[in-house]
Amino acid sequence: MKVLIIDEMHESITALLNDINLEVDYMPKIKREEIISIIENYEGLIVRSKTHIDAELLKNANKLVFVARAGAGVDNVEVEELDKRNIQLLNAPEGNRDALAEHAIGMLLSLFNKINTADQEVREGKWDREGNRGVELMGKTVGLLGFGNMGAAFAKRLSSFGCEILAFDAEKSGFSNKYVQEVSLDMLKEKSQILSLHIPMNAQNKGIVNDDFLSEFKKLEYVINTSRGEVLILKDLLNLLKSKKIKGAALDVLENEKINSLNQNELSVFQELTELKQVIFTPHIAGWSIESYEKINKVLSQKIKLLVEKRDK
């Protein structure tokens, strides 16, 4: 079986795939047009975020057995097109869930304790203890919207802070455990002080977290988004922050992450958000650790191995 890799990946990927008798062409610099022209030669395709996996890209993919996404989200893959062609979709949320969970905890602690602003002030010669008095995470009620690999890993870390952790997932049930209590969406809105987003980006979820949605939370003070930027309307979040209906936000993702080419409306909202000390940003790195870079390869190679073994039976 021949596999084409079209994105930069940890160097371990080739050896891992060779170990399960796959022939690998590693072409991280390949252009979309070139992919289309040679994809007919491959049974496997491994991608991160380089290009959309759509009907055009797959038109010549007559041998393709699987598409593997080196990460958790699959919003750059048209799943319906894969289904039409009986192509298996694999991803690796198990590979970066620990990195994301730790990052989310770090963002919350930085936000609550004003670490980012205090650090900057001290560097500028300002020693303001009272102005940087923090808030404790201990005892807060955290609501998780979505409870997949990322939500579960985050809940496990939060449990050590004595938080009450609630979760609603529209696509699954029966997942309550010692770390989290499964609740209805109404109960999530009733009790959550912190809302953490862990839902995938799809047609149903695009823009779902808007002014109407957030305004239905009775006790909401903070929002953290480490999922996908398009699920949260930043203009609505900005208005809620400015009106002090929400105290703060931690954003690892944005609606449009090409921040040097935003349109005028996007730029205006983004600039206003950057001026708020109660908002902290990171550049979509919540699952982007040194360890996760390699772990994703291990997860994917194992899933590919199982797929190949099943196919060969």
Rosetta silent file (secondary structure, phi, psi, omega in degrees, C-alpha in Angstrom):
SEQUENCE: MKVLIIDEMHESITALLNDINLEVDYMPKIKREEIISIIENYEGLIVRSKTHIDAELLKNANKLVFVARAGAGVDNVEVEELDKRNIQLLNAPEGNRDALAEHAIGMLLSLFNKINTADQEVREGKWDREGNRGVELMGKTVGLLGFGNMGAAFAKRLSSFGCEILAFDAEKSGFSNKYVQEVSLDMLKEKSQILSLHIPMNAQNKGIVNDDFLSEFKKLEYVINTSRGEVLILKDLLNLLKSKKIKGAALDVLENEKINSLNQNELSVFQELTELKQVIFTPHIAGWSIESYEKINKVLSQKIKLLVEKRDK
SCORE:     score description
SCORE:     0.000 S_00000001
   1 L     0.000  130.922  179.044    0.000    0.000    0.000 S_00000001
   2 E  -100.628  137.604 -177.465    1.339    3.413   -0.980 S_00000001
   3 E  -124.949  134.626  176.956    0.718    6.452    1.223 S_00000001
   4 E  -107.945  125.156  176.344    1.120   10.125    0.312 S_00000001
   5 E  -107.743  121.181 -172.336    1.866   12.629    3.100 S_00000001
   6 L  -110.073    6.715  179.445    1.164   16.200    2.014 S_00000001
   7 L  -131.849  161.135  173.090    1.910   18.154    5.223 S_00000001
   8 L   -63.710  130.816  177.181    4.832   18.671    7.580 S_00000001
   9 L  -138.816  164.222  177.242    4.800   15.957   10.243 S_00000001
  10 L   -56.869  142.345 -172.577    7.089   14.718   12.992 S_00000001
  11 L   -59.904  -16.309 -177.633   10.028   12.859   11.474 S_00000001
  12 L   -72.133  -14.566 -170.477    8.936    9.583   13.092 S_00000001
  13 H   -61.886  -41.545 -176.502    6.006    9.112   10.690 S_00000001
  14 H   -63.119  -46.583 -179.577    7.908    7.443    7.845 S_00000001
  15 H   -64.532  -39.621  179.513    9.502    4.777   10.059 S_00000001
  16 H   -62.070  -41.323 -179.605    6.212    4.069   11.834 S_00000001
  17 H   -76.193  -34.947  175.213    4.430    3.488    8.527 S_00000001
  18 H   -62.128  -34.582 -179.536    7.326    1.502    7.063 S_00000001
  19 L   -64.192  -22.277  176.885    7.098   -0.786   10.107 S_00000001
  20 L  -107.404   27.302  171.842    3.591   -1.779    9.024 S_00000001
  21 L    64.654   35.744  174.077    4.765   -2.417    5.461 S_00000001
  22 L  -104.571  142.524  176.133    3.512    0.797    3.883 S_00000001
  23 E   -92.865  125.246 -170.680    5.429    2.623    1.162 S_00000001
  24 E  -114.207  130.408  168.150    5.592    6.317    2.017 S_00000001
  25 E  -110.958  110.225 -177.205    6.030    9.365   -0.196 S_00000001
  26 E   -96.494  106.997 -174.972    6.643   12.331    2.094 S_00000001
  27 L  -130.838   68.094 -176.356    5.885   15.516    0.141 S_00000001
  28 L   -65.674  -18.721 -178.522    5.119   18.345    2.591 S_00000001
  29 L   -95.287    0.955 -174.152    5.812   21.035   -0.033 S_00000001
  30 L   -63.699  142.057  178.645    3.485   19.587   -2.672 S_00000001
  31 L   -88.710  158.962 -177.764    0.917   21.929   -4.257 S_00000001
  32 H   -56.957  -43.765 -178.696   -2.784   21.145   -4.527 S_00000001
  33 H   -61.179  -36.164  179.227   -2.647   20.777   -8.313 S_00000001
  34 H   -69.950  -37.871  177.654    0.161   18.240   -7.970 S_00000001
  35 H   -58.900  -47.616 -179.230   -1.802   16.256   -5.391 S_00000001
  36 H   -58.780  -37.209 -174.657   -4.739   16.020   -7.796 S_00000001
  37 H   -76.762  -21.738 -176.240   -2.451   14.822  -10.588 S_00000001
  38 H  -117.730   -4.307 -174.008   -0.794   11.992   -8.626 S_00000001
  39 H   -62.378  -22.647 -179.836   -3.395   10.899   -6.058 S_00000001
  40 H   -63.779  -13.574 -177.918   -4.547    8.077   -8.325 S_00000001
  41 H   -91.103   -0.448 -169.960   -1.336    6.236   -7.397 S_00000001
  42 L  -122.292  146.908  174.428   -2.056    6.041   -3.669 S_00000001
  43 L   -96.410  -19.103 -179.461   -4.158    3.985   -1.274 S_00000001
  44 E  -133.819  145.643  177.738   -3.571    6.340    1.662 S_00000001
  45 E  -133.023  127.105  178.073   -3.463   10.125    2.136 S_00000001
  46 E  -116.591  128.877 -172.631   -2.226   11.858    5.286 S_00000001
  47 E  -139.466  154.241  167.540   -3.010   15.544    5.773 S_00000001
  48 L  -107.906  -94.528 -177.395   -3.043   18.224    8.447 S_00000001
  49 L  -128.734   13.782 -170.995   -4.572   21.507    7.301 S_00000001
  50 L   -59.849  -44.003 -174.051   -2.832   22.173    4.014 S_00000001
  51 L  -150.758  161.231  176.078   -5.831   21.828    1.719 S_00000001
  52 L   -76.864  134.463  175.588   -9.492   20.866    1.643 S_00000001
  53 E   -93.042   95.977 -171.800  -10.157   17.227    0.937 S_00000001
  54 L  -130.793 -173.834 -176.703  -13.100   17.673   -1.418 S_00000001
  55 H   -58.932  -40.885 -179.334  -14.616   16.307   -4.624 S_00000001
  56 H   -62.001  -46.256 -177.666  -12.095   18.100   -6.821 S_00000001
  57 H   -66.843  -30.914 -174.821   -9.099   16.714   -4.955 S_00000001
  58 H   -93.485    1.336 -171.522  -10.579   13.212   -4.918 S_00000001
  59 L   -60.396  -27.861  179.019  -11.748   13.039   -8.525 S_00000001
  60 L  -106.441    8.102 -172.450   -8.836   10.803   -9.535 S_00000001
  61 L   -83.887   61.573 -173.548   -8.507    8.972   -6.204 S_00000001
  62 L   -74.328  -21.072 -179.952   -9.672    5.610   -7.517 S_00000001
  63 L   -99.243   -9.781 -167.924   -7.400    3.548   -5.267 S_00000001
  64 L   -62.756  127.061  179.570   -7.749    5.589   -2.083 S_00000001
  65 L  -101.403  -36.902 -177.926   -8.654    3.516    0.993 S_00000001
  66 E  -146.730  152.849  165.986   -8.171    6.082    3.747 S_00000001
  67 E  -118.610  125.791 -179.568   -7.587    9.743    4.532 S_00000001
  68 E  -113.662  123.749  179.211   -5.825   10.304    7.848 S_00000001
  69 E   -96.722  118.108 -178.198   -5.968   13.716    9.517 S_00000001
  70 L   -79.249   76.344 -177.870   -2.940   14.353   11.738 S_00000001
  71 L   159.562 -166.115 -176.524   -4.883   16.016   14.528 S_00000001
  72 L   -94.619  -54.193 -174.793   -8.351   16.072   16.040 S_00000001
  73 L   -69.854  146.149  178.370  -10.542   18.290   13.862 S_00000001
  74 L  -125.331   29.130 -176.398  -11.690   17.144   10.435 S_00000001
  75 L   -73.341   -9.470  174.246  -13.383   20.347    9.285 S_00000001
  76 L   -95.469   11.622  179.716  -11.105   20.535    6.226 S_00000001
  77 E  -118.582  126.408  175.410  -12.415   17.153    5.064 S_00000001
  78 L   -83.155   95.370 -173.073  -15.698   16.749    3.191 S_00000001
  79 H   -60.130  -35.667 -179.337  -16.839   13.608    4.954 S_00000001
  80 H   -61.390  -37.395  179.141  -19.750   13.079    2.543 S_00000001
  81 H   -66.216  -39.258  177.613  -17.314   12.825   -0.362 S_00000001
  82 H   -65.283  -42.820 -179.885  -15.304   10.177    1.451 S_00000001
  83 H   -60.477  -40.951  179.394  -18.466    8.248    2.262 S_00000001
  84 H   -58.677  -34.207 -174.557  -19.535    8.315   -1.381 S_00000001
  85 L   -99.584    5.772 -178.560  -16.242    6.742   -2.366 S_00000001
  86 L    57.065   41.353  177.861  -16.101    4.321    0.570 S_00000001
  87 L  -101.364  128.777 -177.836  -12.919    5.986    1.830 S_00000001
  88 E   -77.920  136.662  175.660  -12.237    5.622    5.561 S_00000001
  89 E  -104.350  126.554  177.150  -11.547    8.789    7.575 S_00000001
  90 E  -119.604  146.755  171.288   -9.086    8.537   10.463 S_00000001
  91 E  -142.945 -178.872 -170.382   -7.998   11.219   12.924 S_00000001
  92 L  -138.458   56.576  178.979   -5.939   11.373   16.104 S_00000001
  93 H   -63.344  -25.698  178.768   -7.613   13.289   18.952 S_00000001
  94 H   -65.417  -21.641 -176.299   -5.957   10.909   21.406 S_00000001
  95 H   -77.221  -29.494 -177.863   -2.597   12.308   20.334 S_00000001
  96 H  -122.956   12.070 -179.304   -3.095   15.906   21.419 S_00000001
  97 H   -66.325  -36.179  179.845   -5.818   15.755   24.075 S_00000001
  98 H   -68.095  -41.831  178.454   -3.306   15.962   26.936 S_00000001
  99 H   -61.728  -44.066 -179.407   -1.564   18.967   25.400 S_00000001
 100 H   -64.625  -43.102 -178.668   -4.889   20.730   24.884 S_00000001
 101 H   -61.529  -43.895  179.394   -6.096   20.006   28.415 S_00000001
 102 H   -66.106  -40.264  179.627   -2.925   21.387   29.974 S_00000001
 103 H   -63.587  -42.341  179.811   -3.004   24.451   27.750 S_00000001
 104 H   -62.715  -41.226  175.281   -6.634   25.150   28.643 S_00000001
 105 H   -61.263  -43.924  179.629   -5.795   24.958   32.342 S_00000001
 106 H   -60.927  -41.520  179.279   -2.877   27.301   31.750 S_00000001
 107 H   -63.877  -43.329  179.156   -5.060   29.817   29.941 S_00000001
 108 H   -63.023  -45.642 -178.893   -7.629   29.802   32.748 S_00000001
 109 H   -64.963  -39.238  177.184   -5.007   30.225   35.458 S_00000001
 110 H   -63.884  -42.977  179.603   -3.328   33.035   33.531 S_00000001
 111 H   -64.756  -47.992 -176.327   -6.672   34.758   33.014 S_00000001
 112 H   -66.364  -35.965 -175.685   -7.809   34.362   36.621 S_00000001
 113 H  -101.858    8.166  175.621   -4.497   35.451   38.132 S_00000001
 114 L    54.670   35.749 -175.367   -3.773   38.190   35.564 S_00000001
 115 H   -64.241  -40.947 -177.704   -0.390   36.615   34.912 S_00000001
 116 H   -64.833  -44.285 -179.174   -0.109   37.972   31.372 S_00000001
 117 H   -75.145  -37.305  179.235   -0.875   41.586   32.332 S_00000001
 118 H   -63.987  -41.296  178.140    1.076   41.484   35.610 S_00000001
 119 H   -58.911  -46.225 -179.217    4.150   40.189   33.811 S_00000001
 120 H   -63.965  -40.913 -179.385    3.983   43.033   31.302 S_00000001
 121 H   -64.032  -43.586  179.901    3.504   45.647   34.026 S_00000001
 122 H   -62.423  -40.158  178.229    6.493   44.425   36.041 S_00000001
 123 H   -61.221  -27.441 -179.835    8.645   44.517   32.901 S_00000001
 124 L   -92.995    7.140  177.735    7.579   48.146   32.532 S_00000001
 125 L    84.267   16.826 -179.877    8.532   48.954   36.137 S_00000001
 126 L  -104.705  126.197 -176.990    5.003   48.933   37.538 S_00000001
 127 L  -117.987   85.816 -173.655    4.454   47.059   40.838 S_00000001
 128 L  -115.474   94.630 -178.878    0.676   46.903   41.322 S_00000001
 129 L   -73.202  -48.374 -175.601   -0.363   44.149   43.726 S_00000001
 130 H   -65.398  -39.685 -179.754   -3.939   45.218   44.332 S_00000001
 131 H   -67.075  -16.462 -179.828   -4.690   45.834   40.668 S_00000001
 132 H  -113.997   23.797  176.431   -3.575   42.285   39.912 S_00000001
 133 L   -62.150  132.777 -173.061   -5.430   40.497   42.671 S_00000001
 134 L   -92.697  176.387  176.313   -6.490   37.118   41.285 S_00000001
 135 L  -119.378  140.071 -178.843   -9.550   34.901   41.281 S_00000001
 136 L   -87.691  139.538  174.098   -9.406   31.263   42.386 S_00000001
 137 L   -76.240  -27.873 -179.038  -10.410   28.416   40.106 S_00000001
 138 L   -50.662  127.465  173.628  -11.093   26.278   43.156 S_00000001
 139 L    83.983   -4.126 -179.765  -14.784   25.541   43.596 S_00000001
 140 L   -72.509  153.515  174.477  -15.969   27.083   40.322 S_00000001
 141 E   -96.666  117.274 -176.815  -18.654   25.370   38.243 S_00000001
 142 E  -107.670  126.158  177.025  -17.281   24.638   34.789 S_00000001
 143 E  -103.041  127.968  178.411  -19.598   23.765   31.919 S_00000001
 144 E  -104.653  120.641  174.313  -18.219   21.801   28.982 S_00000001
 145 E   -94.512  100.677 -172.971  -20.052   22.139   25.687 S_00000001
 146 L   103.474  135.633 -177.969  -19.028   18.894   24.012 S_00000001
 147 L  -140.211   68.023  173.542  -17.454   15.903   25.705 S_00000001
 148 L   -99.029 -148.997 -179.610  -15.086   14.082   23.389 S_00000001
 149 H   -58.884  -41.502 -176.451  -11.410   13.347   23.912 S_00000001
 150 H   -70.952  -46.958  179.328  -10.564   16.998   24.599 S_00000001
 151 H   -60.944  -40.901 -179.500  -13.423   17.671   26.994 S_00000001
 152 H   -64.787  -42.412  179.703  -12.710   14.483   28.927 S_00000001
 153 H   -66.407  -38.796  178.342   -8.996   15.304   29.303 S_00000001
 154 H   -66.014  -43.153  179.772   -9.808   18.857   30.428 S_00000001
 155 H   -59.478  -41.525 -179.447  -12.370   17.597   32.966 S_00000001
 156 H   -60.416  -43.105  178.666   -9.798   15.242   34.465 S_00000001
 157 H   -68.506  -40.766 -179.023   -7.348   18.122   35.046 S_00000001
 158 H   -62.397  -30.206 -175.293  -10.045   20.433   36.385 S_00000001
 159 H   -59.148  -29.680 -179.374  -11.082   17.867   38.978 S_00000001
 160 H   -71.563  -11.544  177.890   -7.888   18.501   40.957 S_00000001
 161 H   -95.678    7.773  179.319   -9.036   22.100   41.493 S_00000001
 162 L    68.953   26.714  179.348  -12.204   21.035   43.271 S_00000001
 163 L   -81.507  150.436  166.610  -14.399   22.293   40.440 S_00000001
 164 E   -87.587  121.024 -172.815  -17.918   21.098   39.797 S_00000001
 165 E  -114.523  119.651  179.516  -17.704   19.917   36.194 S_00000001
 166 E  -114.915  150.499  179.393  -20.820   19.638   34.056 S_00000001
 167 E  -145.792  140.369  171.807  -21.000   18.579   30.428 S_00000001
 168 E  -124.911  132.933  175.979  -23.540   18.526   27.632 S_00000001
 169 L  -135.087  120.628 -176.280  -22.959   16.738   24.352 S_00000001
 170 L   -69.211  -16.440 -173.584  -25.654   16.714   21.678 S_00000001
 171 L  -110.216    0.363  179.803  -24.222   13.579   20.067 S_00000001
 172 L  -151.130  162.357  179.022  -23.601   11.282   23.030 S_00000001
 173 L  -150.020  171.838  178.232  -24.959   10.343   26.432 S_00000001
 174 L    73.001   30.599 -175.331  -24.181    8.122   29.386 S_00000001
 175 L  -109.124    7.900  177.629  -20.699    9.537   29.948 S_00000001
 176 L   -56.700  141.346  176.086  -20.900   10.691   33.576 S_00000001
 177 L  -150.276 -165.968 -175.583  -17.881    9.570   35.620 S_00000001
 178 L   -69.295  -13.640 -179.268  -15.936   10.581   38.710 S_00000001
 179 L   -98.978  -27.886 -168.928  -14.733   13.754   36.971 S_00000001
 180 L  -142.209  148.816  174.811  -17.859   15.029   35.230 S_00000001
 181 E  -111.613  123.126  175.339  -21.635   15.047   35.478 S_00000001
 182 E   -71.632  131.559 -179.010  -23.634   14.761   32.279 S_00000001
 183 L  -135.957  168.808  172.698  -26.404   17.377   32.214 S_00000001
 184 L   -74.283  164.588  176.654  -28.988   18.832   29.864 S_00000001
 185 H   -63.387  -37.153  178.278  -28.204   21.982   27.921 S_00000001
 186 H   -61.869  -42.459  178.856  -30.680   23.843   30.135 S_00000001
 187 H   -67.698  -37.026  176.367  -28.832   22.725   33.273 S_00000001
 188 H   -58.721  -43.479 -179.955  -25.502   23.713   31.715 S_00000001
 189 H   -71.118  -26.957 -178.733  -26.906   27.188   31.139 S_00000001
 190 H   -74.002  -36.968 -166.701  -28.367   27.307   34.633 S_00000001
 191 H  -114.039  -20.895 -170.751  -25.211   26.525   36.609 S_00000001
 192 L   -69.349  130.769  169.915  -22.026   27.212   34.611 S_00000001
 193 L   -95.422  -30.429  177.344  -19.721   30.020   35.719 S_00000001
 194 E  -122.730  130.190  176.745  -17.094   29.051   33.156 S_00000001
 195 E  -111.596  122.124  178.243  -18.031   27.775   29.693 S_00000001
 196 E  -115.341  128.346 -173.861  -15.411   25.756   27.812 S_00000001
 197 E   -94.226  127.297 -179.382  -16.066   24.878   24.173 S_00000001
 198 L  -139.296   40.009 -178.443  -15.169   21.397   22.907 S_00000001
 199 L  -106.835  149.985  179.170  -17.427   20.946   19.890 S_00000001
 200 L   -75.371  160.169  174.893  -16.341   20.207   16.313 S_00000001
 201 L   -87.395  117.364  174.807  -16.771   22.678   13.487 S_00000001
 202 L  -152.068 -178.271 -175.782  -19.596   21.595   11.188 S_00000001
 203 L   -60.611  -35.675 -178.572  -22.711   23.088    9.597 S_00000001
 204 L   -72.266  -33.277 -173.456  -24.738   22.635   12.789 S_00000001
 205 L   -94.931  -11.582 -177.675  -22.156   24.227   15.074 S_00000001
 206 L   -61.449  119.914  178.353  -21.011   27.180   12.972 S_00000001
 207 L    70.352   14.825 -175.634  -21.810   30.331   14.934 S_00000001
 208 L   -67.230  -30.941 -179.829  -23.838   28.413   17.511 S_00000001
 209 E   -93.046   88.612 -176.324  -22.221   30.248   20.427 S_00000001
 210 L  -122.328 -169.350 -177.289  -23.667   33.698   19.828 S_00000001
 211 H   -59.664  -46.308 -178.948  -25.301   36.470   21.854 S_00000001
 212 H   -61.181  -44.951 -178.384  -28.605   34.627   22.243 S_00000001
 213 H   -63.507  -50.240 -176.734  -26.883   31.420   23.328 S_00000001
 214 H   -68.025  -32.962 -178.950  -24.521   33.055   25.814 S_00000001
 215 H   -69.374  -16.066  178.668  -27.200   35.342   27.223 S_00000001
 216 L   -80.510   -9.281  176.624  -29.205   32.282   28.297 S_00000001
 217 L   -79.055  129.611 -173.382  -26.513   31.371   30.854 S_00000001
 218 L   -79.637  -32.437 -172.869  -27.613   32.531   34.293 S_00000001
 219 L  -124.878   13.322 -171.422  -24.220   32.705   36.059 S_00000001
 220 L   -64.716  131.049  179.079  -21.704   32.806   33.222 S_00000001
 221 L  -121.230  -31.666 -174.445  -18.524   34.796   33.909 S_00000001
 222 E  -139.054  146.924  176.514  -15.839   33.361   31.613 S_00000001
 223 E  -125.930  135.005  175.058  -15.625   31.701   28.190 S_00000001
 224 E  -128.596  130.417 -179.301  -12.734   29.592   26.924 S_00000001
 225 E  -123.590  111.156  173.963  -12.488   28.338   23.349 S_00000001
 226 L  -120.459   17.115 -177.891   -9.907   25.731   22.381 S_00000001
 227 L   -95.678  -94.390  176.645  -12.102   24.009   19.757 S_00000001
 228 L  -136.067  139.287 -174.522  -12.693   25.904   16.505 S_00000001
 229 H   -62.468  -32.536 -173.845  -12.999   29.648   16.088 S_00000001
 230 H   -70.599  -11.599  179.726  -16.022   29.526   13.792 S_00000001
 231 H   -79.748  -17.820 -176.201  -18.297   28.124   16.512 S_00000001
 232 E  -116.324  123.337  177.895  -18.052   31.373   18.537 S_00000001
 233 L   -79.854  108.378 -174.480  -19.217   34.749   17.179 S_00000001
 234 H   -65.513  -34.468  178.416  -16.498   37.152   18.340 S_00000001
 235 H   -60.522  -42.049  179.375  -18.603   40.265   17.796 S_00000001
 236 H   -68.413  -40.174  176.485  -21.210   38.927   20.217 S_00000001
 237 H   -61.926  -43.383  178.995  -18.546   37.931   22.746 S_00000001
 238 H   -57.837  -45.932 -179.081  -17.022   41.414   22.510 S_00000001
 239 H   -62.774  -38.701  179.128  -20.365   43.071   23.213 S_00000001
 240 H   -69.431  -34.308  176.251  -20.946   40.873   26.257 S_00000001
 241 H   -69.635  -43.962 -179.550  -17.458   41.669   27.555 S_00000001
 242 H   -64.958  -34.166  179.186  -17.878   45.415   27.022 S_00000001
 243 L   -83.964   -0.790  178.873  -21.233   45.362   28.804 S_00000001
 244 L    65.996   18.194  173.669  -19.577   43.373   31.647 S_00000001
 245 L   -74.097  -24.480  171.977  -22.114   40.575   31.322 S_00000001
 246 L  -124.012  137.097 -173.828  -19.064   38.331   30.892 S_00000001
 247 L   -84.004  -29.132 -176.114  -15.895   39.003   32.908 S_00000001
 248 E  -170.303  167.708 -179.334  -13.273   37.452   30.672 S_00000001
 249 E  -149.336  147.139  174.757  -12.352   35.120   27.842 S_00000001
 250 E  -122.533  118.988 -171.791   -9.477   32.860   26.807 S_00000001
 251 E  -123.435  113.183  174.073   -9.235   32.295   23.063 S_00000001
 252 L   -93.518  -14.831 -177.495   -6.885   29.844   21.390 S_00000001
 253 L  -134.156  154.646 -179.161   -8.853   30.022   18.129 S_00000001
 254 L  -129.182  160.527  176.542  -10.536   32.789   16.119 S_00000001
 255 L   -56.943  -43.325  176.071  -13.286   32.959   13.506 S_00000001
 256 L  -129.238  111.033 -174.955  -10.643   33.978   10.975 S_00000001
 257 L   -88.997    1.772  173.328   -7.104   33.061   11.977 S_00000001
 258 L   -87.183   73.471 -167.542   -5.491   34.884    9.051 S_00000001
 259 L   -69.976  -10.815  176.531   -5.128   37.939   11.261 S_00000001
 260 L   -93.678    2.626  178.064   -3.024   39.863    8.747 S_00000001
 261 L  -139.083   40.400  178.046   -5.764   39.744    6.123 S_00000001
 262 L   -75.467  148.836  172.410   -8.975   40.395    8.066 S_00000001
 263 L   -74.688  175.126 -171.923  -11.775   42.370    6.458 S_00000001
 264 H   -61.429  -42.036  179.962  -12.717   45.696    8.042 S_00000001
 265 H   -66.708  -44.091  178.963  -15.423   44.299   10.302 S_00000001
 266 H   -62.908  -41.656 -178.880  -13.262   41.401   11.466 S_00000001
 267 H   -64.373  -41.687  179.854  -10.332   43.733   12.094 S_00000001
 268 H   -60.460  -46.262  179.629  -12.449   46.140   14.130 S_00000001
 269 H   -64.811  -45.631 -178.617  -13.721   43.361   16.412 S_00000001
 270 H   -60.953  -45.982 -178.692  -10.284   41.802   16.744 S_00000001
 271 H   -62.241  -40.636  177.730   -8.614   45.085   17.626 S_00000001
 272 H   -64.276  -39.188  177.800  -11.219   45.851   20.289 S_00000001
 273 H   -63.854  -40.159 -178.907  -10.736   42.415   21.812 S_00000001
 274 H   -66.766  -20.742  179.757   -6.959   42.884   21.931 S_00000001
 275 L   -83.320   -8.033 -179.143   -7.459   46.096   23.906 S_00000001
 276 L   -93.164  121.087 -179.096   -9.279   44.251   26.699 S_00000001
 277 L   -68.218  -21.064 -178.387   -7.008   43.037   29.495 S_00000001
 278 L   -86.682   14.244  175.185   -9.590   40.451   30.484 S_00000001
 279 E  -123.243  131.796  174.910   -9.077   38.593   27.200 S_00000001
 280 E  -122.259  148.306 -175.983   -6.062   36.410   26.495 S_00000001
 281 E  -124.615  149.505  161.957   -5.070   34.861   23.173 S_00000001
 282 L  -138.508  154.810 -170.345   -2.869   32.070   21.905 S_00000001
 283 L   -89.153   64.778  177.231   -2.361   31.195   18.202 S_00000001
 284 L    53.732   54.017 -177.723   -4.217   27.853   17.912 S_00000001
 285 L  -122.317   11.918 -174.485   -1.554   25.990   19.890 S_00000001
 286 L   -60.485  -31.430  177.361   -3.636   24.312   22.599 S_00000001
 287 L  -106.777   18.992 -163.719   -2.868   20.843   21.235 S_00000001
 288 L  -108.525   55.790 -179.458    0.483   21.849   19.771 S_00000001
 289 L   -94.430  167.060  175.874    3.097   20.492   22.175 S_00000001
 290 H   -60.331  -41.610 -178.154    6.447   18.886   21.423 S_00000001
 291 H   -70.512  -40.552 -176.864    5.095   15.606   22.782 S_00000001
 292 H   -67.216  -29.408  179.586    1.790   15.706   20.918 S_00000001
 293 H   -56.638  -40.626  178.924    3.592   16.248   17.614 S_00000001
 294 H   -84.293  -38.440 -177.982    5.036   12.746   17.937 S_00000001
 295 H   -60.780  -35.672  178.046    2.080   11.152   19.752 S_00000001
 296 H   -58.171  -40.992  178.261   -0.235   12.020   16.852 S_00000001
 297 H   -61.684  -43.033 -178.460    1.985    9.910   14.568 S_00000001
 298 H   -64.575  -42.758  178.925    1.807    6.945   16.925 S_00000001
 299 H   -63.323  -48.459 -178.599   -1.981    7.156   17.176 S_00000001
 300 H   -62.139  -44.522 -177.673   -2.442    7.478   13.411 S_00000001
 301 H   -62.902  -36.709  177.847   -0.034    4.662   12.574 S_00000001
 302 H   -67.494  -40.436  178.679   -1.869    2.314   14.956 S_00000001
 303 H   -67.555  -38.119  177.050   -5.249    3.195   13.439 S_00000001
 304 H   -65.933  -40.967  178.217   -3.864    2.720    9.937 S_00000001
 305 H   -58.227  -47.111 -179.947   -2.390   -0.642   10.983 S_00000001
 306 H   -62.772  -40.132  179.129   -5.774   -1.846   12.254 S_00000001
 307 H   -63.751  -44.345 -179.370   -7.472   -0.665    9.067 S_00000001
 308 H   -65.374  -42.477 -179.939   -4.946   -2.440    6.846 S_00000001
 309 H   -63.129  -41.429  178.882   -5.180   -5.663    8.863 S_00000001
 310 H   -64.626  -40.970 -179.325   -8.967   -5.616    8.671 S_00000001
 311 H   -65.733  -35.081 -175.429   -8.836   -4.954    4.938 S_00000001
 312 H   -81.365   -9.418 -179.289   -6.398   -7.792    4.331 S_00000001
 313 L   -71.525    0.000    0.000   -8.502  -10.410    6.143 S_00000001
